[in-house]
Amino acid sequence: MKAVFMTAYGDANCLEIREIKKPVIDDNEILVKVIASSVNPVDWKVRRGDVKFITGSKLPRQLGADYSGVVENTGKHVKNFNRGDEVFGMINAFNGNTYSEFIKVRENQIAIKPDNLNFIEAATMPLVGLTIYQLFFQITNLPDEAKVLINGCSGGLGHIAVQIAKNLNFHVTGVCSAKNASYAKSIGVDCIIDYNKENILAKKNTYDLFFDAVANTSFKEAKHTLKSNGEYVSSIPSFQNLVLAPIFNLILRKKNKKLWVKPDAENLRSLSTLIENKIVKPTIEKVYPIEDIINAHRHSETGTVVGKIALTIREVN
Ligand SMILES: NC(=O)c1ccc[n+]([C@@H]2O[C@H](COP(=O)([O-])OP(=O)(O)OC[C@H]3O[C@@H](n4cnc5c(N)ncnc54)[C@H](OP(=O)(O)O)[C@@H]3O)[C@@H](O)[C@H]2O)c1
């Protein structure tokens, strides 16, 4: 089967397609024939070696966290899935391998695909959708009609955060560049800040949640923008966030909370319900075939993607 490998740490040229054997499943695993995947920034951070402190430095290695596809086979202890089921899901991105024709997954990494999305659309949703689901339903504790700021509202995380926040009846201030302002309005942003013209940290005592999807601010810089019980969440947890914040959060009224997405089948099913109820809808800026993985990574690395970049692994037949 075909799979993308990185043969060195560095730029996208280190990616190549290799032929390898199909994975063999154990009694608790599910073999998925992958139809589509998507590119997330974490994929090229692993490729560049930015997160070797988490991934280690083994080579060659595979990449990819998101997938959609069809169940090919199941281990004898797998209860909830059968051959032919149309599925989607996410595996740990730091040990990813979904840019390949077959993968094996466990039951906590898989759910039935939302029936109103095709395979390409479905493959763009798990990592960003689970992150934002966990942000709003597990990590934050916000009042009714909360005022939220979403920095990076047009990107992969941001466009899902806007849609879920609006469905929760929150007032959303979205930060993006002028070229994305009409898109941001179209997905529900109430008030737009163009980061090239305005300082996103200018307001005082304004937000119940400051969600920094871009991760170019810190809690220290942003805390004056929060109301007295406001919460700050960055998409890239800092040392302060990981180590000190849990202690300070016990004492301080303004909280600095940690976001670290985890694969979770129950959350994936809830995300699927939000999609089927048309609360969440993916935006796909471009679809690349797996053979064009180098350009797909280069595109994602521009940091200007609106919504998501999808990857087709094989034709649907
Ligand atoms: N902690 C976790 O569990 C977790 C989970 C998922 C992702 N992440 C991380 O979250 C980050 C964002 O991921 P993503 O998928 O949303 O990335 P993305 O899709 O690449 O984000 C691109 C978007 O960011 C916007 N942007 C770029 N610079 C900006 C700025 N200075 N101010 C406001 N918006 C700006 C762009 O809009 P313009 O073109 O208008 O600038 C573009 O629409 C990545 O670092 C990723 O690794 C963390």
The ligand as a Gaussian input file, in Angstrom:
#p B3LYP/6-31G(d) Opt

LIG

0 1
 N       -3.612000      22.524000      21.589000
 C       -4.188000      21.716000      20.719000
 O       -4.704000      20.648000      21.091000
 C       -4.225000      22.094000      19.252000
 C       -5.115000      21.454000      18.376000
 C       -5.160000      21.855000      17.052000
 C       -4.299000      22.856000      16.588000
 N       -3.413000      23.420000      17.458000
 C       -2.506000      24.501000      17.008000
 O       -3.307000      25.641000      16.783000
 C       -2.699000      26.477000      15.807000
 C       -3.738000      26.904000      14.781000
 O       -4.197000      25.762000      14.081000
 P       -5.158000      25.967000      12.817000
 O       -5.463000      24.613000      12.278000
 O       -6.286000      26.860000      13.166000
 O       -4.152000      26.757000      11.847000
 P       -4.414000      27.365000      10.384000
 O       -5.656000      26.797000       9.814000
 O       -3.161000      27.229000       9.615000
 O       -4.651000      28.926000      10.675000
 C       -4.640000      29.754000       9.566000
 C       -5.445000      30.998000       9.860000
 O       -4.740000      31.792000      10.834000
 C       -5.011000      33.160000      10.544000
 N       -3.923000      34.019000      11.040000
 C       -2.618000      33.973000      10.721000
 N       -1.937000      34.941000      11.385000
 C       -2.850000      35.587000      12.141000
 C       -2.786000      36.662000      13.069000
 N       -1.638000      37.270000      13.349000
 N       -3.906000      37.046000      13.683000
 C       -5.100000      36.431000      13.424000
 N       -5.234000      35.425000      12.542000
 C       -4.126000      35.006000      11.909000
 C       -5.093000      33.206000       9.043000
 O       -5.943000      34.271000       8.691000
 P       -5.378000      35.498000       7.828000
 O       -4.962000      34.883000       6.493000
 O       -6.531000      36.412000       7.768000
 O       -4.171000      36.025000       8.569000
 C       -5.652000      31.844000       8.639000
 O       -7.026000      31.877000       8.304000
 C       -1.533000      25.684000      15.244000
 O       -0.335000      26.126000      15.840000
 C       -1.840000      24.259000      15.679000
 O       -0.682000      23.459000      15.772000
 C       -3.358000      23.075000      18.772000

